[in-house]
């Protein structure tokens, strides 16, 4: 039996971004700016706000609405 979906908290993911500059989060793909190419980024899904934030070091490089399915 699957666990219930969370309503609070965050998921943190570390991903390496290749030349296509696409971030894959659980099968969904998001375009990223050129500065993220060939770099590791930290993607954070805020469950309560339903928002995805992408950080390159201390810099925010992208943000997207993100609805949990």
N, CA, C and O atoms as a GROMACS GRO file, in nm:
protein
  276
    1UNK      N    1   0.084  -0.117   0.000
    1UNK     CA    2   0.000   0.000   0.000
    1UNK      C    3   0.090   0.125   0.000
    1UNK      O    4   0.182   0.133   0.081
    2UNK      N    5   0.064   0.222  -0.090
    2UNK     CA    6   0.148   0.342  -0.094
    2UNK      C    7   0.127   0.431   0.028
    2UNK      O    8   0.020   0.432   0.089
    3UNK      N    9   0.230   0.505   0.060
    3UNK     CA   10   0.222   0.600   0.170
    3UNK      C   11   0.138   0.719   0.128
    3UNK      O   12   0.131   0.750   0.009
    4UNK      N   13   0.073   0.788   0.223
    4UNK     CA   14  -0.004   0.908   0.187
    4UNK      C   15   0.089   1.019   0.140
    4UNK      O   16   0.204   1.028   0.182
    5UNK      N   17   0.038   1.105   0.051
    5UNK     CA   18   0.118   1.217   0.001
    5UNK      C   19   0.138   1.319   0.113
    5UNK      O   20   0.046   1.348   0.190
    6UNK      N   21   0.259   1.374   0.122
    6UNK     CA   22   0.285   1.474   0.225
    6UNK      C   23   0.214   1.606   0.191
    6UNK      O   24   0.187   1.634   0.074
    7UNK      N   25   0.186   1.686   0.293
    7UNK     CA   26   0.124   1.816   0.272
    7UNK      C   27   0.217   1.930   0.313
    7UNK      O   28   0.189   2.047   0.286
    8UNK      N   29   0.328   1.896   0.378
    8UNK     CA   30   0.427   1.995   0.418
    8UNK      C   31   0.566   1.937   0.393
    8UNK      O   32   0.581   1.818   0.365
    9UNK      N   33   0.666   2.023   0.404
    9UNK     CA   34   0.804   1.979   0.390
    9UNK      C   35   0.858   2.004   0.251
    9UNK      O   36   0.792   2.064   0.166
   10UNK      N   37   0.980   1.956   0.229
   10UNK     CA   38   1.049   1.978   0.102
   10UNK      C   39   1.120   1.851   0.057
   10UNK      O   40   1.163   1.770   0.139
   11UNK      N   41   1.132   1.836  -0.074
   11UNK     CA   42   1.217   1.734  -0.133
   11UNK      C   43   1.337   1.807  -0.191
   11UNK      O   44   1.320   1.908  -0.260
   12UNK      N   45   1.458   1.759  -0.163
   12UNK     CA   46   1.579   1.820  -0.217
   12UNK      C   47   1.644   1.717  -0.309
   12UNK      O   48   1.664   1.602  -0.272
   13UNK      N   49   1.678   1.761  -0.430
   13UNK     CA   50   1.740   1.674  -0.529
   13UNK      C   51   1.866   1.739  -0.583
   13UNK      O   52   1.868   1.860  -0.606
   14UNK      N   53   1.971   1.662  -0.602
   14UNK     CA   54   2.093   1.711  -0.666
   14UNK      C   55   2.100   1.647  -0.803
   14UNK      O   56   2.092   1.525  -0.816
   15UNK      N   57   2.114   1.730  -0.906
   15UNK     CA   58   2.117   1.680  -1.043
   15UNK      C   59   2.230   1.746  -1.120
   15UNK      O   60   2.260   1.864  -1.101
   16UNK      N   61   2.294   1.669  -1.210
   16UNK     CA   62   2.392   1.723  -1.302
   16UNK      C   63   2.319   1.762  -1.429
   16UNK      O   64   2.244   1.682  -1.485
   17UNK      N   65   2.341   1.884  -1.475
   17UNK     CA   66   2.273   1.936  -1.594
   17UNK      C   67   2.366   1.923  -1.714
   17UNK      O   68   2.478   1.974  -1.712
   18UNK      N   69   2.320   1.856  -1.816
   18UNK     CA   70   2.399   1.834  -1.937
   18UNK      C   71   2.375   1.946  -2.039
   18UNK      O   72   2.313   2.047  -2.007
   19UNK      N   73   2.424   1.928  -2.160
   19UNK     CA   74   2.419   2.033  -2.262
   19UNK      C   75   2.278   2.068  -2.307
   19UNK      O   76   2.256   2.177  -2.361
   20UNK      N   77   2.181   1.980  -2.286
   20UNK     CA   78   2.043   2.013  -2.325
   20UNK      C   79   1.976   2.106  -2.223
   20UNK      O   80   1.866   2.156  -2.248
   21UNK      N   81   2.041   2.128  -2.109
   21UNK     CA   82   1.995   2.217  -2.002
   21UNK      C   83   1.855   2.184  -1.954
   21UNK      O   84   1.773   2.273  -1.932
   22UNK      N   85   1.827   2.056  -1.940
   22UNK     CA   86   1.698   2.010  -1.890
   22UNK      C   87   1.716   1.947  -1.752
   22UNK      O   88   1.804   1.863  -1.732
   23UNK      N   89   1.632   1.988  -1.659
   23UNK     CA   90   1.630   1.930  -1.526
   23UNK      C   91   1.519   1.827  -1.522
   23UNK      O   92   1.404   1.858  -1.552
   24UNK      N   93   1.552   1.704  -1.484
   24UNK     CA   94   1.453   1.598  -1.472
   24UNK      C   95   1.419   1.579  -1.324
   24UNK      O   96   1.505   1.546  -1.243
   25UNK      N   97   1.291   1.601  -1.292
   25UNK     CA   98   1.242   1.583  -1.155
   25UNK      C   99   1.128   1.483  -1.162
   25UNK      O  100   1.017   1.516  -1.204
   26UNK      N  101   1.155   1.362  -1.120
   26UNK     CA  102   1.054   1.255  -1.116
   26UNK      C  103   0.983   1.240  -1.251
   26UNK      O  104   0.862   1.222  -1.256
   27UNK      N  105   1.060   1.247  -1.361
   27UNK     CA  106   1.004   1.227  -1.494
   27UNK      C  107   0.953   1.352  -1.563
   27UNK      O  108   0.919   1.348  -1.681
   28UNK      N  109   0.947   1.463  -1.493
   28UNK     CA  110   0.908   1.590  -1.555
   28UNK      C  111   1.035   1.668  -1.587
   28UNK      O  112   1.130   1.666  -1.509
   29UNK      N  113   1.036   1.735  -1.702
   29UNK     CA  114   1.157   1.808  -1.744
   29UNK      C  115   1.132   1.958  -1.744
   29UNK      O  116   1.027   2.006  -1.786
   30UNK      N  117   1.233   2.032  -1.696
   30UNK     CA  118   1.224   2.176  -1.686
   30UNK      C  119   1.346   2.239  -1.754
   30UNK      O  120   1.458   2.193  -1.731
   31UNK      N  121   1.325   2.343  -1.836
   31UNK     CA  122   1.439   2.410  -1.902
   31UNK      C  123   1.514   2.499  -1.803
   31UNK      O  124   1.453   2.566  -1.719
   32UNK      N  125   1.645   2.500  -1.815
   32UNK     CA  126   1.728   2.583  -1.728
   32UNK      C  127   1.811   2.680  -1.812
   32UNK      O  128   1.833   2.654  -1.930
   33UNK      N  129   1.858   2.790  -1.752
   33UNK     CA  130   1.938   2.888  -1.823
   33UNK      C  131   2.079   2.836  -1.853
   33UNK      O  132   2.122   2.737  -1.794
   34UNK      N  133   2.149   2.903  -1.945
   34UNK     CA  134   2.284   2.858  -1.986
   34UNK      C  135   2.384   2.842  -1.872
   34UNK      O  136   2.472   2.755  -1.880
   35UNK      N  137   2.375   2.922  -1.767
   35UNK     CA  138   2.473   2.911  -1.658
   35UNK      C  139   2.465   2.779  -1.583
   35UNK      O  140   2.557   2.745  -1.510
   36UNK      N  141   2.357   2.704  -1.600
   36UNK     CA  142   2.343   2.575  -1.532
   36UNK      C  143   2.403   2.460  -1.613
   36UNK      O  144   2.413   2.348  -1.562
   37UNK      N  145   2.442   2.485  -1.737
   37UNK     CA  146   2.497   2.380  -1.823
   37UNK      C  147   2.627   2.324  -1.764
   37UNK      O  148   2.714   2.399  -1.721
   38UNK      N  149   2.639   2.192  -1.763
   38UNK     CA  150   2.754   2.119  -1.709
   38UNK      C  151   2.784   2.155  -1.564
   38UNK      O  152   2.900   2.171  -1.525
   39UNK      N  153   2.679   2.166  -1.485
   39UNK     CA  154   2.695   2.199  -1.343
   39UNK      C  155   2.596   2.116  -1.261
   39UNK      O  156   2.494   2.070  -1.312
   40UNK      N  157   2.629   2.098  -1.134
   40UNK     CA  158   2.535   2.036  -1.041
   40UNK      C  159   2.444   2.145  -0.984
   40UNK      O  160   2.491   2.252  -0.946
   41UNK      N  161   2.316   2.118  -0.980
   41UNK     CA  162   2.219   2.209  -0.920
   41UNK      C  163   2.146   2.137  -0.807
   41UNK      O  164   2.141   2.014  -0.804
   42UNK      N  165   2.090   2.214  -0.716
   42UNK     CA  166   2.005   2.160  -0.611
   42UNK      C  167   1.863   2.208  -0.642
   42UNK      O  168   1.836   2.328  -0.646
   43UNK      N  169   1.774   2.113  -0.663
   43UNK     CA  170   1.634   2.144  -0.690
   43UNK      C  171   1.555   2.111  -0.563
   43UNK      O  172   1.568   2.003  -0.507
   44UNK      N  173   1.474   2.206  -0.519
   44UNK     CA  174   1.394   2.189  -0.399
   44UNK      C  175   1.246   2.203  -0.433
   44UNK      O  176   1.203   2.306  -0.486
   45UNK      N  177   1.171   2.099  -0.403
   45UNK     CA  178   1.026   2.104  -0.420
   45UNK      C  179   0.966   2.137  -0.284
   45UNK      O  180   0.979   2.059  -0.189
   46UNK      N  181   0.900   2.253  -0.275
   46UNK     CA  182   0.830   2.292  -0.152
   46UNK      C  183   0.687   2.238  -0.165
   46UNK      O  184   0.610   2.287  -0.247
   47UNK      N  185   0.654   2.140  -0.085
   47UNK     CA  186   0.526   2.070  -0.096
   47UNK      C  187   0.409   2.163  -0.065
   47UNK      O  188   0.310   2.163  -0.138
   48UNK      N  189   0.418   2.242   0.042
   48UNK     CA  190   0.307   2.328   0.081
   48UNK      C  191   0.280   2.437  -0.022
   48UNK      O  192   0.164   2.466  -0.053
   49UNK      N  193   0.387   2.498  -0.076
   49UNK     CA  194   0.372   2.606  -0.173
   49UNK      C  195   0.357   2.553  -0.315
   49UNK      O  196   0.322   2.629  -0.406
   50UNK      N  197   0.384   2.425  -0.336
   50UNK     CA  198   0.381   2.361  -0.467
   50UNK      C  199   0.466   2.440  -0.567
   50UNK      O  200   0.420   2.485  -0.672
   51UNK      N  201   0.593   2.455  -0.528
   51UNK     CA  202   0.688   2.534  -0.608
   51UNK      C  203   0.822   2.460  -0.614
   51UNK      O  204   0.865   2.398  -0.516
   52UNK      N  205   0.887   2.469  -0.730
   52UNK     CA  206   1.019   2.411  -0.750
   52UNK      C  207   1.120   2.524  -0.762
   52UNK      O  208   1.102   2.615  -0.843
   53UNK      N  209   1.225   2.519  -0.682
   53UNK     CA  210   1.331   2.620  -0.680
   53UNK      C  211   1.461   2.551  -0.720
   53UNK      O  212   1.492   2.444  -0.667
   54UNK      N  213   1.537   2.611  -0.812
   54UNK     CA  214   1.662   2.552  -0.859
   54UNK      C  215   1.777   2.646  -0.824
   54UNK      O  216   1.779   2.762  -0.864
   55UNK      N  217   1.872   2.593  -0.748
   55UNK     CA  218   1.987   2.672  -0.701
   55UNK      C  219   2.116   2.621  -0.764
   55UNK      O  220   2.137   2.500  -0.776
   56UNK      N  221   2.202   2.713  -0.802
   56UNK     CA  222   2.338   2.683  -0.848
   56UNK      C  223   2.429   2.751  -0.747
   56UNK      O  224   2.452   2.872  -0.752
   57UNK      N  225   2.482   2.672  -0.655
   57UNK     CA  226   2.555   2.730  -0.543
   57UNK      C  227   2.458   2.808  -0.457
   57UNK      O  228   2.356   2.754  -0.413
   58UNK      N  229   2.489   2.936  -0.433
   58UNK     CA  230   2.401   3.022  -0.353
   58UNK      C  231   2.304   3.102  -0.439
   58UNK      O  232   2.225   3.180  -0.387
   59UNK      N  233   2.310   3.083  -0.572
   59UNK     CA  234   2.228   3.162  -0.664
   59UNK      C  235   2.104   3.088  -0.710
   59UNK      O  236   2.110   2.971  -0.749
   60UNK      N  237   1.991   3.157  -0.706
   60UNK     CA  238   1.866   3.103  -0.761
   60UNK      C  239   1.872   3.119  -0.913
   60UNK      O  240   1.886   3.230  -0.963
   61UNK      N  241   1.863   3.007  -0.987
   61UNK     CA  242   1.870   3.015  -1.133
   61UNK      C  243   1.736   2.994  -1.200
   61UNK      O  244   1.719   3.031  -1.316
   62UNK      N  245   1.638   2.935  -1.130
   62UNK     CA  246   1.506   2.913  -1.189
   62UNK      C  247   1.405   2.878  -1.082
   62UNK      O  248   1.439   2.828  -0.975
   63UNK      N  249   1.280   2.905  -1.112
   63UNK     CA  250   1.169   2.867  -1.026
   63UNK      C  251   1.049   2.831  -1.112
   63UNK      O  252   1.026   2.894  -1.216
   64UNK      N  253   0.974   2.731  -1.071
   64UNK     CA  254   0.861   2.684  -1.148
   64UNK      C  255   0.748   2.643  -1.054
   64UNK      O  256   0.774   2.597  -0.943
   65UNK      N  257   0.622   2.659  -1.097
   65UNK     CA  258   0.514   2.596  -1.022
   65UNK      C  259   0.531   2.443  -1.031
   65UNK      O  260   0.570   2.391  -1.136
   66UNK      N  261   0.503   2.373  -0.924
   66UNK     CA  262   0.520   2.228  -0.925
   66UNK      C  263   0.408   2.162  -0.844
   66UNK      O  264   0.406   2.172  -0.721
   67UNK      N  265   0.318   2.099  -0.911
   67UNK     CA  266   0.207   2.032  -0.844
   67UNK      C  267   0.242   1.884  -0.824
   67UNK      O  268   0.283   1.816  -0.918
   68UNK      N  269   0.226   1.837  -0.703
   68UNK     CA  270   0.246   1.695  -0.677
   68UNK      C  271   0.131   1.617  -0.736
   68UNK      O  272   0.015   1.656  -0.725
   69UNK      N  273   0.164   1.507  -0.799
   69UNK     CA  274   0.058   1.423  -0.860
   69UNK      C  275   0.011   1.320  -0.762
   69UNK      O  276  -0.077   1.241  -0.794
   0.00000   0.00000   0.00000
